[in-house]
Amino acid sequence: MDSQIVTETNKGKVIMRDNNVRIEVVSQITDPKFQEELWAILEKAKTFTDLVSPWRQNLNQEEFLVRIVHPDVLVFVMYEDDEIIGFTYNTNNLDLAPWLNHKFFQHNCPTLFEQQKIWCNIGIVIRLDKQDKGFLKKLIVETWDFGTSDGRIMIVDFSWRIFGGASWIDHTLKYSKGQKQKDYRYTIYERQQFSVCWNQDEGPDDKELVAFMMENPIFGKKNGN
């Protein structure tokens, strides 16, 4: 595994401390209580994301547990005092990110692919009652700093509906540059689109869904024009 962070099972290594806030990196989380704490935070976040985006934003519990016990997954856990308030989980084993097209990376960046320096951010979550307090930025800074150090690249995909477009990356990278004094860069390479089509003359049965989507477009104008 391409990693400069050596961890022990269920035991975190502190990589950031700011007053009563710290971030620890952990791998192979097999402790049931630890697993339950992380899943509880993600599950509550899903109650929001599941109602906002038509794309499935998070793994289910079984998929989640498979990954956090895997030695090729690093979990960056944020604590306030001794209470978990958020985490990211990341891997350079692309078999654990089957939504990615492995052949694309093998063809276009074969050296990075062979060296396992392509890291995928599987998920980012901050406890709902701790959002909009600056914790997310701090967590992302440490995640991205690892994921872009020593010749690595970090893949981040996200919902424009939830995060409000790519501006959040701009703001976070500017914050990261100030914190780490490093020249982080990013590019939006691909963007998938979720569209709904219907026959206006015949009309769909689900009027509420169509009305909702027409009144809340991300791109274009309302009323299907």
N, C-alpha and C positions, 0 to 999 in steps of 0.2 A: 504494500500500500504506500503510495506517495504521500508522506506525512512527516512534518517536522515536529508534530505534537505527539509525544508518546503518552498513552493513557493506559490505565488499568481498568479491568472490568468493574463497572459500577462506581468507579472512583474518579472524580473530576480533577483536572489540572487547571488552576486559576491562571487566566491569561489577561484579565482586566479587573482592577479594583478601583472604585471611585466612592469614597465615603462608605456608605452602607450597601452599596450596589457592587456586585461582582459577577463575572462571567467565567464559567468553568467549561472545559471541553471534556466530554465523556464519550466512550465507545462501549459497545457490548453491554447495554443496560438490561440486565437480566433480573434485577431486584423487582419483585412484583409491586411493591409500594411506590418505587420510583417510576415504574411504567404507568401506574394508575394516575399519579400526579400529572405526568406529562399528557396522558390521554385526556384527562378531565379538562385541561386547559384547551386542547385542540377541539374536543367535542363541543365545548361551549362556544368557541369561535365559529364552528360549523353551523350553529343555529342561526348565525347572521349570514355567512357566506352562501349557505344552501338556499337562501331566499332571494339573494341578490343576483347571482350569476347562473346562467343556464349550463355552464360548464361545471363539471365536478371539480371543486377546488382542492379538496383534501382526500387523503387516503382513508379507507375505513379502518376499523380497529385492528383487524387481522393483518392487513397490509402494513399498517403502522408498526405493529409489534415485530413483524418480520425484519423490518429495516433497523429499528433501534437496537436490536440484539446482534446485528451483523457487524463483524469486525471492520468492514469497509465503510462504515457510516460514522461520521463524527457529529455529535450533538453538542451545540453551543447553548448551554443552559444559563439563563440570567436569574440571579437571586437578588431580592431586596431583603436585607438582613439574612435570614435563613429560609425565606419563603420563595418558591419558584414563581416567577412572574412572566416568563416567556422562554422561547427557545427557537433555534433553527436546527435543521438536520440536513446533512450534506454528504455527498458520496462521489468518489471517482470511479466507482464500479457501475458502469452504465447499464449493466443487467438489472440493477435495482431501480433504474429509471426507464422502464420499457416504453414510455411515451416518447422518448427521444429516438431519433433515427440514427442508429449506430453507424451505418454505412456512410452517412453524410460526413461524419467526423473522421472516420477512417480514411475516406477519400480526400477530404479537403485539408485536414491537418494530421497526417499520418504519424508524424513524430510525437506530437502531443498525445495522440491516441495510444501509441505504443508505450509511452512513458507514464501513462495514466495521470497526466497532468490536466485533464479536462474534468473539472469538478461541477457537479450539478447541485444546485440548491433545491432540495425536495420540498421544503416548506419553511415558512416563517410565521410565528404566532406570538402575540403578546396578550396576556390575560385581559379580558374586556374592560375590567375596572382600572387597568393600568395604561390604557391607550391614551394617546394625545398628551403624554407627559415627557416625551423625549427618550423613553426607554428603547423604542424600536430603532431609532437612529444609532444608539450606542451598540445595540446587538448586531445590527447590520455592519457597522464599521469593523468589528472584530471578525465577523464571518467573511466579509469581502477582503479584509486585509490578508487573512490566511489564504483565501481562494485565489488571490491574484499575486501572491508572493512566489519567489523561486520559479518563475517562468510558467506558473499555472494560469488557466483561464477559468472563470466562474460563469456558469450558465444560470440565468435567472429568468423564469417565465412567470407572468402574473396576469391577473384580470384587470383590464382597464376600467371595468365597471366598479370594481372594489377599490382599486388604488388611485383612480382618477387620472389615468394616463401616465405617461413616462415622466412627468414633471417631478414625481416623488423621487425618482432615481437621480435627477439633476440635483435636487435639494440635498439628498442624502450623500451624494458624492462630494458636493461642495463642503458639507460638514465633515466628511471623512478626510478630505484633503487637509482641512484645518487641524484635525485631530492627529493625523498620522504623518503629515507633511510628505505625502506621496501623490504622484500625478495619476490618479485613477482615471480611466477612460471607459466608455461603453459605446456600443452601437446597437441599434434595433435592427436585427437582421431579418426577422420574419414576424408576421402578425397574422394570426388566423381570425376569421370573421364568423360570427354567428348571425345569420339572417333568417327572417321569417317571411315566407311568401304566401299569398293567398289570392283568391279570385274575388275581387270586390263586388262583381255583379251577383255572384251566387252567395257570397258571404259565408264565413266559417261559423260553426256552432259556438265556439268559445269566444264570445264578444269581449269578455273582460280581459283575456290575455292579449288579444290583438290591440285593444284600446290602450292597455298598459304599455305595450311595446311601442306603439305609435306616439305616445305622449312622453316617452323616456328614451329617445334615441341617443346614441353616443355620437354617431356621425350622420350628416345629412339633415334634412328638414323633417318636421312633423307631417302627419297626414299622408305619409307614403310618397311624398313628392321628391 
